[in-house]
Amino acid sequence: MADSIVLDPTDLIILRRLQNNARISNRELAAAAGIAPSTCLDRVKRLRDAGVILDYTVRLDPAKLGRPLQAFLSVRLHPHSRPILAEFVAHVRSLEDVRAVYHVTGHDDYLIHVAVAGVDALQRLVLDRFTARSEVSSVHTNLIFEEWSGPTLGPGLTAR
């Protein structure tokens, strides 16, 4: 089990606000949490140092970047050994069409989120970059019609 950190109600307010808007100013964040801006900076730093806050990201619209077709590729490998898995993950992470890679349990080994220019590009990706590899025993493709983000994460961190 991963190490956890004790979070008080002020930490939860900070985390909820940052998840809803990572660009919020420290002054606004401090006001929302009811603490001084210097105290807020210290708390955010503590949460980063403890690994609760991993990073700050920018979400991009793949369609506006010429990649309107998104899909999940469910991939099964054989044989299933650490060196082969590591090499496969390195390969997948090097592909510009890949948005995320998940090592999963169940029928398949990996769930890979991709964004491509169209059906032809998806077919080339699957055939040339996945099924052409000797360790890939199967690829199942699911197109993504729409995407929604879930609520904020954490104890008491419901979206508001």
Disulfide bonds with the S-S distance in Angstrom:
none
